[in-house]
Structures are given as structure tokens and as C-alpha cells.
């Protein structure tokens, strides 16, 4: 996975990180570059400091320390040498580059009338490496099926950050669009029209409007568009049967999802949450479940053997204390 983002890095960091063992490079999930502080990488759910010789450092004083010049070069590369062109991304605190890789940035904020207008004096970057895992949703999809209507139930997928939510919905979009249904249940079902609202350009990783990840032949993508607006645009113009969006939580997101559900469209969305207590503590999402916008909630957890999923029937959850569940591990 390191090879996917090597071109973004200053030469010194490229040379250093490519000294790491090949299996670590392949499993790398993120690179944290902090000016005047130790270089850190994330892989297989772990974090390690990187030493000056390309091995792991066990103490901060043994680690490689990125310089001001290296951080400036990194910012120039990820912005295509034009900070003006990424003003909106700086306001949101991240940049999404070609390939769907998302780079978080922190520094001194610029305020305008009490709201963040941008970030300057950027002192740290978190490069999150996007990866396509064909088949990630294979064992989950059968548990989402609405066999009466030959479709899926509207589903909310929850997990903490970096537990596979985006990877999961990308693969579900692919399978649903192709019509890769479980043969024993739905062998005669066709693929569905899928609409993805990809606000952060991470799900489909579009370049000039064309997905670079395989999200299926009957999938349309509204790229780099706020979720609520994008969902309404999809409803008006593309007649999707399934709508997919990542990281919902704002009131406008909830209103758009309710509008879609009233139009008979099924929705798959994700949200940051550790468990159902977190979900029910978020008024917007709780309201969506109470209004029947989501029939199922899927909790994801990373394990050594894959991504574990736990499926909850929200109608049962909200009416009684007996929660209907189904679980499995994605290899």
C-alpha cells in the first residue's frame, strides 16, 4: 500500500519508508508526518515510530524527525503546488488526493466571524492510504437482504475510525451494482442502480468524475459534494434504487435520508460510533431509526482474522430489549 502514496512524499521520506520490510509496506494504513517530531506509521491496527535507518524506533529520540523543509515539500506535493486550489479542503481540515487517499492536516486555524476559514502554519499530516478490498462485503450482504422486495434493507454501518466502514460500503456498492447476490437466495435478481454521494472522494476515488475503484457498472457517483445536497441531487436526477453515503451526522444529512426513505429508496450509510449506546446518544441518528429510515445497524470491529460484523434489527431494538443479531467474520 505504501507504493500508492510514495509519489506524494519528499524524497528523504520515500527513501526511508521503502527500507521497511515489504510486508509492512504492503499493510501500511497511514503515515503521520509531524514537523520536528517523530515519524510514525500505522499498519494492521498498530502504530510504530520509524528510525533513521528504516527500522522501528522504540524511543522518540531514536526516530526520524521530519524537517520544516520536508513538511513544506509534502504540502506542495499534495496541493499540486497551489494552496489556493485547496482552500475549501483546508477549511475542512483534510485533502483527498487522486486514489482516494485522505490527508488530514493540523496547524493554526484562520477564523472568520467565529468560523474556521482555513488552516495556516501546518505542522502535521496524517496520510490515510485508501485500499480496495474486493469481497470485503461478501459475508455481510446476505444479512442485509429484503427478500420480499428483492432488494436490501436500509442499513447504518457503525464503527470507530479506521475499522473498515468505507471499505465495506465500497464493496457493497460493487456487489449490489453487479448483482452479485447470494445464489441460494436471489439467483434471479438483477443488479441495482446505485448512487454514491462521495463527499470526501474516498469511496469511489474519482478522477475527473470517473471512479478509479470498482464500484460497479450501474453505479453513479456525485463526487466531492456535501452529502445532503448530493443525495437530493441524486434523487432528482439519477433515480437510484440504493443510495450510499459515508459518515453521516448532520441534521441536513438526516433530512435527506428521510426524504429518500419516503421515496422508497434504500440507503446504506456509515457513522462514527463505538456501539449502540453511542448511536442512540446522537439525536439525529436516533430519530432516523425511530422514523424507520434504517432497518438494520451493523457494528464493525477489526480483529486479527479480519473485520467482524454484528447485525442489529432496529425495529426490535427500539420496541423491546431483545435485539436480533447475526454475526460473522470477513476474511
Residue, then its C-alpha position, 0 to 999 in steps of 0.5 A: x500500500x505504501x507504493x500508492x502514496x510514495x509519489x506524494x512524499x519528499x524524497x528523504x521520506x520515500x527513501x526511508x519508508x521503502x527500507x521497511x520490510x515489504x510486508x509492512x509496506x504492503x499493510x501500511x494504513x497511514x503515515x503521520x508526518x509531524x514537523x520536528x517530531x517523530x515519524x510514525x506509521x500505522x499498519x494492521x491496527x498498530x502504530x510504530x515510530x520509524x528510525x533513521x535507518x528504516x527500522x522501528x524506533x522504540x524511543x522518540x529520540x531514536x526516530x526520524x524527525x521530519x524537517x520544516x523543509x520536508x513538511x513544506x515539500x509534502x504540502x506542495x506535493x499534495x496541493x499540486x503546488x497551489x494552496x489556493x486550489x485547496x482552500x475549501x479542503x483546508x477549511x475542512x481540515x483534510x485533502x483527498x488526493x487522486x486514489x482516494x487517499x485522505x490527508x488530514x492536516x493540523x496547524x493554526x486555524x484562520x477564523x472568520x466571524x467565529x468560523x474556521x476559514x482555513x488552516x495556516x502554519x501546518x505542522x502535521x499530516x496524517x496520510x490515510x492510504x485508501x485500499x480496495x478490498x474486493x469481497x470485503x462485503x461478501x459475508x455481510x450482504x446476505x444479512x442485509x437482504x429484503x427478500x420480499x422486495x428483492x432488494x436490501x434493507x436500509x442499513x447504518x454501518x457503525x464503527x470507530x475510525x479506521x475499522x473498515x466502514x468505507x471499505x465495506x460500503x465500497x464493496x457493497x456498492x460493487x456487489x449490489x451494482x453487479x448483482x452479485x447476490x447470494x445464489x441460494x437466495x436471489x439467483x434471479x435478481x438483477x443488479x441495482x442502480x446505485x448512487x454514491x454521494x462521495x463527499x470526501x472522494x474516498x469511496x469511489x476515488x474519482x478522477x475527473x468524475x470517473x471512479x478509479x475503484x470498482x464500484x460497479x457498472x450501474x453505479x453513479x457517483x456525485x463526487x466531492x459534494x456535501x452529502x445532503x445536497x448530493x443525495x437530493x441531487x441524486x434523487x432528482x436526477x439519477x433515480x437510484x434504487x440504493x443510495x450510499x453515503x459515508x459518515x453521516x451526522x448532520x441534521x441536513x444529512x438526516x433530512x435527506x435520508x428521510x426524504x429518500x426513505x419516503x421515496x422508497x429508496x434504500x440507503x446504506x450509510x456509515x457513522x462514527x460510533x463505538x456501539x449502540x449506546x453511542x448511536x442512540x446518544x446522537x439525536x439525529x441518528x436516533x430519530x432516523x431509526x425511530x422514523x424507520x429510515x434504517x432497518x438494520x445497524x451493523x457494528x464493525x470491529x477489526x480483529x486479527x482474522x479480519x473485520x467482524x460484523x454484528x447485525x442489529x434489527x432496529x425495529x426490535x431494538x427500539x420496541x423491546x430489549x431483545x435485539x436480533x443479531x447475526x454475526x460473522x467474520x470477513x476474511 
